[in-house]
Amino acid sequence: MSAVIRLGYVHIRVTDLEEARNHYSNTLGMEVVAEEPGKLWLKCWDEWDHHSLVLEEGGVGLVKLGYKVESPDDLETFEKRAQNFGASTGRVSAGENLKVGEAVRITLPSEHALELYTDMEFVGTETGSLNPEAWPRHVRGVGTHWIDHALVPCDDPGLMERFFTEALDFRTAERVVESIEQPNVIGSWMSCGESPHDIAFIKGPNEKLHHFAYHLEDWSAILKAGDIFSMDDVPIDIGPTRHGITRGTTIYFFDPSGNRNEVFAGLGYRVQKDFPTINWTVDQLAKGIFYHARELNDAFTSVFT
């Protein structure tokens, strides 16, 4: 059976590359693994592939998302399914993305660019795979473990949910509907493995980014991250707090260009193959998003890049 494994990389635009380098490398603790004029590639200490973030100078917002799949045959399978759904596709040659093999580019119903690939150069984690230590002693700042998921706005979350279910074999862990009687989809949190979400959608403008998130170990790591954001004058959007949806603990914050990031901890639950979708009604959305305060701030529902 064909399978998407995980979110492999996020490629975004930033207004000032050196400010972005400082934010992602020194505050969040990522390592710069390659650079060229106007572009940086970075990885977290607990990731084994070459990179998970591409920064490109010139504007703000999302360029594309890259998801890793199991085998080369999966590329053809998912390409055909996307085409049958009505999405446009194209092939990406090996090396067109630095250190990444052949890929299939899909223009999603939301107009976002999604690339599926099988191979990226393996470089290993900072702790290695032979008698490893629990964490590297030279970690900087927050010490993010890995890029975890992305959330994008779209005009029709229900259509996106259908596409990821039918074309890419994702499962819906949780969704927000208008009501049980009127189950129009307002938001959807979807998994390709056992994580509560590998991608999520909320109602909003097409082709934009709401946020991408980094995994941290636990609630104490979230609190420490909040301290570091205060030390480094990072603008915090919301948190530290807990989600009702996914049960994760969280802080949302902005990079110097205004792209929203998140640090996220707590698996919450495992989305196994027999996991039933959890439904929230829109009148309880604020509690679902921010479990403690139970209210949405204006920036969270209106700021996209």
C-alpha positions in Angstrom: 0.0 0.0 0.0 1.3 3.5 -0.9 2.1 5.7 2.0 3.0 9.3 2.8 5.5 9.2 5.7 5.7 12.7 7.1 6.2 16.4 6.5 9.7 16.5 5.2 10.4 20.2 4.7 8.8 23.7 4.6 10.0 26.3 2.1 9.1 29.8 3.0 10.0 33.4 1.9 11.5 35.9 4.4 12.1 39.6 4.0 15.5 39.6 5.6 17.7 36.5 5.4 20.1 37.4 8.2 17.2 38.2 10.6 15.7 34.9 9.7 19.0 33.1 10.1 19.2 34.5 13.7 15.6 33.5 14.5 15.7 30.0 13.2 19.3 29.2 14.1 19.9 30.9 17.4 16.5 31.3 18.9 15.0 28.0 17.7 18.3 26.1 17.6 18.3 24.8 14.0 21.6 24.2 12.2 22.4 25.9 8.9 23.4 23.0 6.6 23.8 24.8 3.3 23.6 28.4 1.9 23.8 30.3 -1.3 23.0 34.0 -2.0 19.5 34.6 -0.9 18.8 31.1 0.4 19.4 29.0 3.5 18.8 25.3 4.3 18.4 24.3 7.9 17.7 21.2 10.0 16.8 20.4 13.7 19.1 18.3 15.9 16.8 15.3 15.9 16.2 15.1 12.2 18.2 12.7 10.0 17.6 14.0 6.5 19.6 16.9 5.1 17.2 19.7 5.8 13.6 20.5 6.9 13.4 24.2 6.3 14.3 26.3 3.3 14.4 30.1 3.7 14.3 32.2 0.5 14.8 36.0 0.7 12.2 38.1 -1.0 8.7 38.6 0.6 6.8 36.4 3.1 4.7 33.3 3.1 4.8 29.7 1.8 6.6 28.6 -1.3 5.8 24.9 -0.9 5.5 21.9 1.4 7.5 18.7 0.9 6.1 15.4 2.1 8.2 12.2 2.1 6.7 9.0 0.7 7.9 5.4 1.0 8.9 4.3 -2.5 9.4 5.6 -6.0 6.2 3.6 -7.1 4.2 5.8 -4.7 5.1 8.9 -6.7 3.3 7.5 -9.8 0.4 6.2 -7.7 -0.2 9.5 -5.9 0.3 11.5 -9.2 -2.4 9.5 -10.9 -4.8 9.8 -8.0 -4.2 13.6 -7.8 -4.9 13.9 -11.6 -8.1 11.8 -11.3 -9.2 14.1 -8.5 -8.7 17.0 -10.9 -5.5 18.5 -9.5 -2.7 19.6 -11.8 0.7 17.8 -11.4 4.2 18.0 -12.7 7.5 16.2 -12.3 10.6 17.6 -10.5 14.0 16.2 -11.5 16.4 14.9 -8.9 18.6 17.7 -7.7 16.2 20.5 -8.6 15.6 20.7 -4.9 18.9 20.6 -3.1 19.9 17.1 -1.9 16.4 15.8 -2.8 15.5 13.1 -5.4 12.8 13.1 -8.0 9.5 14.5 -6.9 5.9 15.0 -8.0 4.6 18.5 -7.7 0.8 18.8 -7.0 -1.2 22.0 -7.1 -3.7 21.4 -4.4 -7.4 22.5 -4.6 -6.3 25.4 -2.3 -3.6 26.5 -4.8 -0.8 25.5 -2.5 2.2 23.7 -3.9 2.8 20.3 -2.5 5.8 18.1 -3.5 6.0 14.4 -2.8 9.5 12.9 -2.8 11.2 9.6 -1.8 14.8 10.5 -1.3 16.8 13.2 0.6 20.4 12.9 1.5 20.8 11.2 4.8 23.1 13.0 7.3 21.9 11.7 10.6 20.9 13.3 13.9 23.2 15.3 16.3 23.2 12.3 18.7 23.8 9.6 16.1 22.4 6.1 16.0 25.1 4.2 18.0 24.9 4.4 21.8 23.4 7.9 21.5 23.1 10.5 24.3 19.7 11.7 25.2 20.3 15.2 23.7 23.3 17.1 22.3 25.0 19.4 24.9 25.6 22.1 22.4 21.9 22.7 21.5 21.1 26.4 21.2 18.0 28.3 22.2 14.7 26.4 22.2 16.4 23.2 20.8 13.5 22.2 18.4 13.5 18.5 17.8 11.9 18.3 14.3 9.4 20.0 12.0 6.1 18.4 12.9 3.2 19.7 10.9 1.7 22.7 8.9 -1.6 24.4 8.9 -2.8 26.2 5.8 -6.0 28.2 5.2 -8.2 27.4 2.3 -11.5 28.4 0.8 -13.0 24.9 1.1 -11.6 22.8 4.0 -14.1 20.0 3.1 -12.7 19.7 -0.4 -9.1 19.6 1.0 -10.1 16.9 3.4 -11.6 14.9 0.6 -8.4 15.3 -1.5 -6.0 14.2 1.2 -8.3 11.3 2.0 -8.9 10.1 -1.5 -5.6 11.0 -3.2 -3.0 10.7 -0.5 -4.5 8.2 2.1 -4.5 10.6 5.0 -7.0 10.0 7.8 -9.1 12.7 9.5 -8.2 12.8 13.2 -10.4 15.7 14.1 -12.6 18.2 12.3 -14.8 21.2 13.1 -18.2 21.3 11.5 -21.0 23.9 11.6 -23.2 21.6 13.6 -24.0 17.9 13.7 -27.1 18.6 11.7 -25.1 20.8 9.2 -21.8 19.0 8.9 -20.1 21.5 6.6 -16.3 21.3 7.3 -14.8 24.4 8.9 -11.4 22.9 9.8 -9.7 19.5 9.5 -6.7 17.9 11.2 -5.3 15.0 9.2 -2.7 12.3 9.8 -0.6 10.1 7.5 0.8 8.1 10.4 -0.1 8.0 14.1 0.4 11.7 15.0 -2.8 13.8 15.7 -2.0 15.8 12.6 0.6 16.0 9.8 -1.3 18.7 8.0 -4.4 20.8 8.9 -6.8 23.1 7.2 -9.0 26.0 8.4 -11.3 28.3 6.5 -9.4 31.2 5.0 -7.8 32.5 1.8 -6.2 30.0 -0.6 -2.4 29.8 -1.2 -1.5 31.2 2.2 0.3 29.9 5.4 -1.2 30.0 8.8 1.7 28.3 10.6 4.2 25.4 10.7 5.2 23.7 13.9 8.1 22.2 15.7 8.0 19.3 18.1 9.3 19.7 21.6 9.6 17.1 24.3 7.0 18.2 26.9 5.2 21.0 28.8 8.4 22.1 30.6 10.1 22.5 27.2 7.2 24.7 26.0 7.6 26.9 29.1 11.3 27.2 28.5 10.7 28.1 24.9 8.4 30.9 26.2 11.2 32.2 28.4 13.6 32.2 25.4 11.1 34.0 23.2 10.8 36.7 25.9 14.6 37.0 26.2 14.9 37.3 22.4 11.9 39.7 21.9 10.1 37.2 19.7 6.4 38.3 19.2 4.1 35.8 20.8 0.7 35.3 19.3 -0.8 33.0 22.0 0.4 30.8 24.8 1.8 28.9 26.5 -1.5 27.0 26.6 -3.2 23.7 25.6 -5.2 22.8 22.6 -8.5 21.0 23.0 -8.1 19.7 19.4 -5.1 17.3 19.4 -4.6 17.9 23.2 -1.1 19.3 22.5 0.6 22.1 24.5 1.6 25.1 22.4 3.0 28.5 21.8 2.3 30.4 18.6 4.8 33.1 17.7 6.1 35.1 14.7 9.5 35.1 12.9 11.0 38.5 12.0 9.2 38.5 8.6 5.8 37.8 10.2 5.5 34.1 9.3 3.8 32.3 12.2 5.6 29.4 13.9 4.5 27.1 16.6 6.2 24.9 19.2 4.1 21.9 20.0 4.4 19.1 22.6 2.3 16.1 23.6 1.2 13.4 21.3 -2.3 13.6 22.7 -3.3 10.2 21.2 -2.3 7.9 18.4 -4.2 7.9 15.2 -4.3 4.2 14.5 -6.2 2.7 11.5 -9.4 2.2 13.5 -9.3 5.6 15.1 -12.7 7.3 14.8 -12.8 10.9 13.7 -13.4 13.4 16.6 -16.0 16.1 15.7 -16.2 19.6 17.2 -19.0 22.0 16.5 -18.1 25.5 15.5 -19.7 27.0 18.6 -17.0 25.2 20.6 -14.1 26.1 18.2 -12.5 28.6 20.7 -12.3 25.8 23.3 -11.0 23.4 20.7 -8.2 25.7 19.7 -7.3 27.3 23.0 -8.6 25.0 25.7 -7.8 27.2 28.7 -8.8 30.7 27.6 -11.7 29.5 25.4 -11.5 32.5 23.1 -9.8 33.3 19.8 -7.7 36.4 19.4 -8.1 38.5 16.3 -4.6 37.8 15.0 -5.0 34.0 15.2 -8.0 34.0 12.9 -7.0 36.8 10.5 -3.2 36.9 10.1 -1.9 34.7 7.2 1.3 35.0 5.1 
